[in-house]
Amino acid sequence: MPEKKTARKEEKPADDLSTRDRILEAALEVFAERGLCGATMVEIARRAGLTGGALYRYYPGKDELFQAVIDRHSGAFSALEMVRDLIPELQPLTALKFIAQGMFLFFYGNIDFMRVVVSEAVRSPELSRAFFDKMLQPSEEFIRGCIAQWKEQGLLRDDLDPATATTAFMGMLGYLMLDLAFFSGGAEREVESGELAEQFARVFLEGILKR
């Protein structure tokens, strides 16, 4: 009986992209455990499976690595893209529910990242500025634009200030996220993210809808 040949899978060498991914994952892990100040390039290299010299060929220092971690996560932040093109056709409750749910899903999937960014915003505000510029500010501008549009359509109170309402909405979401990240031991609420998002949207709208 002829011997059955087993197909052999050829292993591909790690390319630059996969190596960078390993480095950024290792960096986030070390930053989350030790903070930016306590992290070392040697430890990050070790966890990424590299030598110190190899790591420096990709990133010259911790500051550049921290910025790269923020860039990587801001690229994945698609909470607002879920409804951006649909806003003209959606009622405020539905739109705000989608926005809130998108933010919750991003947060739950990136809780270590959020802990690192918020912690470093206090110690190194100039380094964390990229998080505000690339993620928070565009979110704020988008939500403010939606609220202004709904006000023009006569759906919201005439005396409503869109900027203040935006701050109130984002503040509601932000408090829950901070509580989960820092004060509740990371325990997630026993509520499905869509249901939680709808609860937040309803509570918020009660104060701004036109009677």
Protein Blocks (a to p, Z undefined) as FASTA:
>chain_A
ZZddddddddddddfklmmmmmmmmmmmmmmmnojmlpcfklmmmmnopafklmmmmpgb
fklmmmmmmmmmmmmmmklmmmmmmmmmpcfklmmmmmmmmmmmmmmmmmmmmmmmmmmm
mmmmmlmmmmmmmmmmmmmmmmmmmmmmmmmnopacfklcfklmmmmmmmmmmmmmmmmm
mmnnopacfbdfklmmmmmmmmmmmmmpcZZ
